[in-house]
Amino acid sequence: MRILREKGVSIREQPRKHIIDEQFFDRISPNVIYIVGLIQTDGTIHKDLLGFSIIQKDYELLEKIAKEMGANSDILYKGVNNTSVLIVRSKKMVKSLIEKFKLHPNKSKTLEFPPIPEELVPSMLRGNFDGDGHFSKREAGIVTASESFALSLYDSVIFVHRCSISYAPIKPLEERLFILPRNTRMFEFMSS
């Protein structure tokens, strides 16, 4: 292809193999931000910047996400160990994820809090919980290896939304944000 372009040969762009709304991430809505939160935790921006994927055990959740993005289920695949994968090939969507939501390849340790309206933080937090969250009798938490992301989330939740949470490192390379259920306001916040 490169040689043809260098020689001045015009090349027709290939039609999309899979139908999808490539402007999906250009909008800001609770559903878009929820999906961004899920990509932050269970997603991967491909190194070639041509697409992204989400790995989840919940196949039905990925079906709903595909439908929300205007795609059909032919972008979903059954993986190993009871996992499912949604694979999207779209330079435009990746560009939006990078520019608008600060996502990038190899994001685990360098994930940044995206510039989103404060009223949509609960939607992002729900996506984070569905990806890397856990609940127990004493606590709820999100695991992230990005200290910057954890501290920004902490600041947003505790100072802006006045919910009771604490932040604690659990390993040298991993940070955990604990959200304590003593304050039911936090769970009300996540469901708002």
ROVEXPA-153301 format. One record per residue (C-alpha): residue number from 1; residue in three letters; x, y, z. Coordinates in Angstrom, 2 decimals, decimal comma. Example, Ala and Ser with C-alpha at 12.3 -4.5 7.8 and 13.67 -1.06 7.14 Angstrom:
2
<atom pami="1" bafi="ALA" east="12,30" north="-4,50" up="7,80"/>
<atom pami="2" bafi="SER" east="13,67" north="-1,06" up="7,14"/>
! end
This chain:
192
<atom pami="1" bafi="MET" east="0,00" north="0,00" up="0,00"/>
<atom pami="2" bafi="ARG" east="2,79" north="2,42" up="0,93"/>
<atom pami="3" bafi="ILE" east="4,54" north="1,87" up="-2,40"/>
<atom pami="4" bafi="LEU" east="1,31" north="2,43" up="-4,32"/>
<atom pami="5" bafi="ARG" east="0,74" north="5,70" up="-2,47"/>
<atom pami="6" bafi="GLU" east="4,34" north="6,80" up="-3,13"/>
<atom pami="7" bafi="LYS" east="3,79" north="6,14" up="-6,85"/>
<atom pami="8" bafi="GLY" east="0,65" north="8,29" up="-6,81"/>
<atom pami="9" bafi="VAL" east="-1,81" north="5,46" up="-7,27"/>
<atom pami="10" bafi="SER" east="-5,14" north="6,37" up="-5,68"/>
<atom pami="11" bafi="ILE" east="-6,42" north="3,76" up="-3,32"/>
<atom pami="12" bafi="ARG" east="-10,04" north="3,35" up="-2,45"/>
<atom pami="13" bafi="GLU" east="-10,67" north="3,22" up="1,26"/>
<atom pami="14" bafi="GLN" east="-11,98" north="-0,16" up="2,32"/>
<atom pami="15" bafi="PRO" east="-15,55" north="-0,20" up="3,61"/>
<atom pami="16" bafi="ARG" east="-15,95" north="-0,98" up="7,30"/>
<atom pami="17" bafi="LYS" east="-16,16" north="-4,68" up="7,96"/>
<atom pami="18" bafi="HIS" east="-18,20" north="-4,15" up="11,12"/>
<atom pami="19" bafi="ILE" east="-20,91" north="-1,55" up="11,59"/>
<atom pami="20" bafi="ILE" east="-20,28" north="0,82" up="14,54"/>
<atom pami="21" bafi="ASP" east="-21,02" north="4,45" up="15,42"/>
<atom pami="22" bafi="GLU" east="-17,53" north="5,95" up="15,09"/>
<atom pami="23" bafi="GLN" east="-18,75" north="9,20" up="16,68"/>
<atom pami="24" bafi="PHE" east="-19,80" north="7,37" up="19,85"/>
<atom pami="25" bafi="PHE" east="-17,02" north="8,80" up="22,04"/>
<atom pami="26" bafi="ASP" east="-17,52" north="12,30" up="20,61"/>
<atom pami="27" bafi="ARG" east="-20,65" north="12,58" up="22,76"/>
<atom pami="28" bafi="ILE" east="-20,73" north="12,96" up="26,53"/>
<atom pami="29" bafi="SER" east="-23,45" north="10,99" up="28,29"/>
<atom pami="30" bafi="PRO" east="-23,71" north="8,70" up="31,33"/>
<atom pami="31" bafi="ASN" east="-23,54" north="5,60" up="29,08"/>
<atom pami="32" bafi="VAL" east="-20,47" north="6,85" up="27,19"/>
<atom pami="33" bafi="ILE" east="-18,68" north="7,69" up="30,46"/>
<atom pami="34" bafi="TYR" east="-19,64" north="4,31" up="31,96"/>
<atom pami="35" bafi="ILE" east="-18,01" north="2,58" up="28,98"/>
<atom pami="36" bafi="VAL" east="-14,93" north="4,82" up="29,30"/>
<atom pami="37" bafi="GLY" east="-14,73" north="3,73" up="32,98"/>
<atom pami="38" bafi="LEU" east="-14,91" north="0,09" up="31,92"/>
<atom pami="39" bafi="ILE" east="-12,19" north="0,61" up="29,29"/>
<atom pami="40" bafi="GLN" east="-10,02" north="2,27" up="31,97"/>
<atom pami="41" bafi="THR" east="-10,08" north="-0,95" up="33,97"/>
<atom pami="42" bafi="ASP" east="-10,80" north="-3,88" up="31,62"/>
<atom pami="43" bafi="GLY" east="-9,89" north="-2,33" up="28,29"/>
<atom pami="44" bafi="THR" east="-6,85" north="-2,12" up="26,08"/>
<atom pami="45" bafi="ILE" east="-5,94" north="0,50" up="23,52"/>
<atom pami="46" bafi="HIS" east="-4,08" north="-1,44" up="20,82"/>
<atom pami="47" bafi="LYS" east="-0,45" north="-0,39" up="20,33"/>
<atom pami="48" bafi="ASP" east="-1,04" north="0,26" up="16,61"/>
<atom pami="49" bafi="LEU" east="-3,75" north="2,79" up="17,66"/>
<atom pami="50" bafi="LEU" east="-6,18" north="1,17" up="15,22"/>
<atom pami="51" bafi="GLY" east="-8,58" north="-0,18" up="17,81"/>
<atom pami="52" bafi="PHE" east="-9,41" north="-1,15" up="21,36"/>
<atom pami="53" bafi="SER" east="-10,84" north="-4,12" up="23,19"/>
<atom pami="54" bafi="ILE" east="-12,66" north="-4,91" up="26,42"/>
<atom pami="55" bafi="ILE" east="-12,29" north="-8,26" up="28,17"/>
<atom pami="56" bafi="GLN" east="-15,08" north="-9,27" up="30,56"/>
<atom pami="57" bafi="LYS" east="-16,60" north="-12,41" up="32,02"/>
<atom pami="58" bafi="ASP" east="-20,06" north="-10,94" up="31,46"/>
<atom pami="59" bafi="TYR" east="-20,89" north="-11,61" up="27,79"/>
<atom pami="60" bafi="GLU" east="-24,29" north="-9,93" up="28,13"/>
<atom pami="61" bafi="LEU" east="-22,65" north="-6,70" up="29,34"/>
<atom pami="62" bafi="LEU" east="-20,43" north="-6,65" up="26,25"/>
<atom pami="63" bafi="GLU" east="-23,51" north="-7,28" up="24,06"/>
<atom pami="64" bafi="LYS" east="-25,18" north="-4,24" up="25,61"/>
<atom pami="65" bafi="ILE" east="-22,05" north="-2,14" up="25,06"/>
<atom pami="66" bafi="ALA" east="-21,85" north="-3,23" up="21,41"/>
<atom pami="67" bafi="LYS" east="-25,52" north="-2,32" up="20,94"/>
<atom pami="68" bafi="GLU" east="-24,98" north="1,05" up="22,68"/>
<atom pami="69" bafi="MET" east="-22,14" north="1,78" up="20,23"/>
<atom pami="70" bafi="GLY" east="-24,38" north="0,96" up="17,28"/>
<atom pami="71" bafi="ALA" east="-22,56" north="-2,30" up="16,54"/>
<atom pami="72" bafi="ASN" east="-23,86" north="-5,80" up="16,16"/>
<atom pami="73" bafi="SER" east="-22,54" north="-8,81" up="18,03"/>
<atom pami="74" bafi="ASP" east="-20,05" north="-9,74" up="15,29"/>
<atom pami="75" bafi="ILE" east="-17,43" north="-7,72" up="17,21"/>
<atom pami="76" bafi="LEU" east="-17,83" north="-10,07" up="20,21"/>
<atom pami="77" bafi="TYR" east="-15,81" north="-13,20" up="20,72"/>
<atom pami="78" bafi="LYS" east="-15,77" north="-15,94" up="23,31"/>
<atom pami="79" bafi="GLY" east="-12,37" north="-16,08" up="24,96"/>
<atom pami="80" bafi="VAL" east="-10,68" north="-18,61" up="27,20"/>
<atom pami="81" bafi="ASN" east="-11,39" north="-19,12" up="30,91"/>
<atom pami="82" bafi="ASN" east="-15,02" north="-17,96" up="30,67"/>
<atom pami="83" bafi="THR" east="-14,06" north="-14,55" up="29,28"/>
<atom pami="84" bafi="SER" east="-15,53" north="-12,66" up="26,38"/>
<atom pami="85" bafi="VAL" east="-13,87" north="-10,00" up="24,26"/>
<atom pami="86" bafi="LEU" east="-15,31" north="-7,02" up="22,44"/>
<atom pami="87" bafi="ILE" east="-12,89" north="-5,89" up="19,72"/>
<atom pami="88" bafi="VAL" east="-13,38" north="-2,57" up="17,94"/>
<atom pami="89" bafi="ARG" east="-11,18" north="-1,53" up="15,03"/>
<atom pami="90" bafi="SER" east="-11,58" north="2,21" up="14,55"/>
<atom pami="91" bafi="LYS" east="-8,82" north="4,82" up="14,40"/>
<atom pami="92" bafi="LYS" east="-11,39" north="7,55" up="14,92"/>
<atom pami="93" bafi="MET" east="-12,75" north="6,01" up="18,14"/>
<atom pami="94" bafi="VAL" east="-9,23" north="5,44" up="19,48"/>
<atom pami="95" bafi="LYS" east="-8,34" north="9,05" up="18,67"/>
<atom pami="96" bafi="SER" east="-11,37" north="10,21" up="20,68"/>
<atom pami="97" bafi="LEU" east="-10,43" north="7,95" up="23,63"/>
<atom pami="98" bafi="ILE" east="-6,88" north="9,35" up="23,61"/>
<atom pami="99" bafi="GLU" east="-7,71" north="13,02" up="23,11"/>
<atom pami="100" bafi="LYS" east="-10,90" north="13,34" up="25,16"/>
<atom pami="101" bafi="PHE" east="-10,42" north="10,75" up="27,90"/>
<atom pami="102" bafi="LYS" east="-6,61" north="10,49" up="28,28"/>
<atom pami="103" bafi="LEU" east="-6,52" north="6,76" up="27,48"/>
<atom pami="104" bafi="HIS" east="-3,49" north="5,24" up="25,75"/>
<atom pami="105" bafi="PRO" east="-1,70" north="1,91" up="25,27"/>
<atom pami="106" bafi="ASN" east="0,06" north="0,49" up="28,35"/>
<atom pami="107" bafi="LYS" east="-2,10" north="2,67" up="30,60"/>
<atom pami="108" bafi="SER" east="-1,96" north="0,59" up="33,78"/>
<atom pami="109" bafi="LYS" east="0,58" north="2,68" up="35,68"/>
<atom pami="110" bafi="THR" east="0,00" north="5,97" up="33,87"/>
<atom pami="111" bafi="LEU" east="-3,81" north="6,17" up="33,71"/>
<atom pami="112" bafi="GLU" east="-5,05" north="9,72" up="34,22"/>
<atom pami="113" bafi="PHE" east="-8,39" north="10,99" up="35,46"/>
<atom pami="114" bafi="PRO" east="-10,26" north="12,25" up="32,38"/>
<atom pami="115" bafi="PRO" east="-11,70" north="15,75" up="32,12"/>
<atom pami="116" bafi="ILE" east="-15,39" north="14,90" up="32,52"/>
<atom pami="117" bafi="PRO" east="-18,23" north="16,87" up="34,07"/>
<atom pami="118" bafi="GLU" east="-18,45" north="16,21" up="37,84"/>
<atom pami="119" bafi="GLU" east="-22,05" north="15,00" up="37,51"/>
<atom pami="120" bafi="LEU" east="-20,79" north="12,11" up="35,34"/>
<atom pami="121" bafi="VAL" east="-18,15" north="10,86" up="37,81"/>
<atom pami="122" bafi="PRO" east="-20,67" north="8,33" up="39,24"/>
<atom pami="123" bafi="SER" east="-21,07" north="6,81" up="35,75"/>
<atom pami="124" bafi="MET" east="-17,31" north="6,45" up="35,36"/>
<atom pami="125" bafi="LEU" east="-17,03" north="4,97" up="38,85"/>
<atom pami="126" bafi="ARG" east="-19,69" north="2,35" up="38,00"/>
<atom pami="127" bafi="GLY" east="-17,64" north="1,38" up="34,94"/>
<atom pami="128" bafi="ASN" east="-14,49" north="1,19" up="37,09"/>
<atom pami="129" bafi="PHE" east="-16,27" north="-1,04" up="39,61"/>
<atom pami="130" bafi="ASP" east="-17,64" north="-3,34" up="36,92"/>
<atom pami="131" bafi="GLY" east="-14,06" north="-3,71" up="35,68"/>
<atom pami="132" bafi="ASP" east="-11,74" north="-3,82" up="38,70"/>
<atom pami="133" bafi="GLY" east="-14,02" north="-3,31" up="41,67"/>
<atom pami="134" bafi="HIS" east="-14,95" north="-5,56" up="44,53"/>
<atom pami="135" bafi="PHE" east="-17,46" north="-5,56" up="47,36"/>
<atom pami="136" bafi="SER" east="-17,23" north="-7,30" up="50,72"/>
<atom pami="137" bafi="LYS" east="-19,03" north="-6,97" up="54,05"/>
<atom pami="138" bafi="ARG" east="-16,61" north="-4,29" up="55,24"/>
<atom pami="139" bafi="GLU" east="-15,59" north="-2,41" up="52,13"/>
<atom pami="140" bafi="ALA" east="-15,77" north="-1,80" up="48,46"/>
<atom pami="141" bafi="GLY" east="-12,69" north="-1,03" up="46,43"/>
<atom pami="142" bafi="ILE" east="-11,14" north="-0,38" up="43,07"/>
<atom pami="143" bafi="VAL" east="-7,65" north="-1,62" up="42,26"/>
<atom pami="144" bafi="THR" east="-5,43" north="0,52" up="40,06"/>
<atom pami="145" bafi="ALA" east="-1,69" north="0,62" up="39,48"/>
<atom pami="146" bafi="SER" east="-1,89" north="4,35" up="38,68"/>
<atom pami="147" bafi="GLU" east="-1,33" north="6,49" up="41,73"/>
<atom pami="148" bafi="SER" east="-2,29" north="9,62" up="39,77"/>
<atom pami="149" bafi="PHE" east="-5,66" north="8,14" up="38,80"/>
<atom pami="150" bafi="ALA" east="-6,34" north="6,87" up="42,34"/>
<atom pami="151" bafi="LEU" east="-5,55" north="10,24" up="43,93"/>
<atom pami="152" bafi="SER" east="-7,62" north="12,18" up="41,37"/>
<atom pami="153" bafi="LEU" east="-10,58" north="9,86" up="41,90"/>
<atom pami="154" bafi="TYR" east="-10,14" north="10,22" up="45,65"/>
<atom pami="155" bafi="ASP" east="-10,14" north="14,03" up="45,37"/>
<atom pami="156" bafi="SER" east="-13,22" north="14,05" up="43,17"/>
<atom pami="157" bafi="VAL" east="-15,23" north="11,69" up="45,35"/>
<atom pami="158" bafi="ILE" east="-14,25" north="13,03" up="48,78"/>
<atom pami="159" bafi="PHE" east="-13,98" north="16,77" up="48,15"/>
<atom pami="160" bafi="VAL" east="-16,46" north="17,43" up="45,38"/>
<atom pami="161" bafi="HIS" east="-19,07" north="14,81" up="46,23"/>
<atom pami="162" bafi="ARG" east="-18,44" north="14,68" up="50,01"/>
<atom pami="163" bafi="CYS" east="-18,41" north="10,88" up="50,29"/>
<atom pami="164" bafi="SER" east="-16,37" north="9,00" up="52,86"/>
<atom pami="165" bafi="ILE" east="-13,52" north="7,03" up="51,28"/>
<atom pami="166" bafi="SER" east="-9,92" north="6,23" up="52,06"/>
<atom pami="167" bafi="TYR" east="-6,93" north="5,51" up="49,87"/>
<atom pami="168" bafi="ALA" east="-4,20" north="3,02" up="50,72"/>
<atom pami="169" bafi="PRO" east="-1,32" north="1,41" up="48,83"/>
<atom pami="170" bafi="ILE" east="-1,45" north="-2,38" up="49,04"/>
<atom pami="171" bafi="LYS" east="1,74" north="-3,35" up="47,17"/>
<atom pami="172" bafi="PRO" east="4,76" north="-1,40" up="45,96"/>
<atom pami="173" bafi="LEU" east="3,48" north="-1,39" up="42,36"/>
<atom pami="174" bafi="GLU" east="-0,26" north="-1,36" up="42,93"/>
<atom pami="175" bafi="GLU" east="-2,57" north="1,12" up="44,56"/>
<atom pami="176" bafi="ARG" east="-6,00" north="0,40" up="45,93"/>
<atom pami="177" bafi="LEU" east="-8,76" north="2,90" up="46,49"/>
<atom pami="178" bafi="PHE" east="-11,08" north="1,76" up="49,26"/>
<atom pami="179" bafi="ILE" east="-14,63" north="3,01" up="49,38"/>
<atom pami="180" bafi="LEU" east="-16,08" north="2,35" up="52,79"/>
<atom pami="181" bafi="PRO" east="-19,78" north="1,50" up="53,12"/>
<atom pami="182" bafi="ARG" east="-20,10" north="3,14" up="56,53"/>
<atom pami="183" bafi="ASN" east="-21,32" north="6,06" up="54,53"/>
<atom pami="184" bafi="THR" east="-24,27" north="4,96" up="52,38"/>
<atom pami="185" bafi="ARG" east="-23,97" north="8,31" up="50,61"/>
<atom pami="186" bafi="MET" east="-21,20" north="6,78" up="48,47"/>
<atom pami="187" bafi="PHE" east="-23,50" north="4,09" up="47,10"/>
<atom pami="188" bafi="GLU" east="-26,21" north="6,68" up="46,55"/>
<atom pami="189" bafi="PHE" east="-23,60" north="8,74" up="44,70"/>
<atom pami="190" bafi="MET" east="-22,66" north="5,80" up="42,44"/>
<atom pami="191" bafi="SER" east="-26,28" north="5,18" up="41,54"/>
<atom pami="192" bafi="SER" east="-27,07" north="8,83" up="40,77"/>
! end
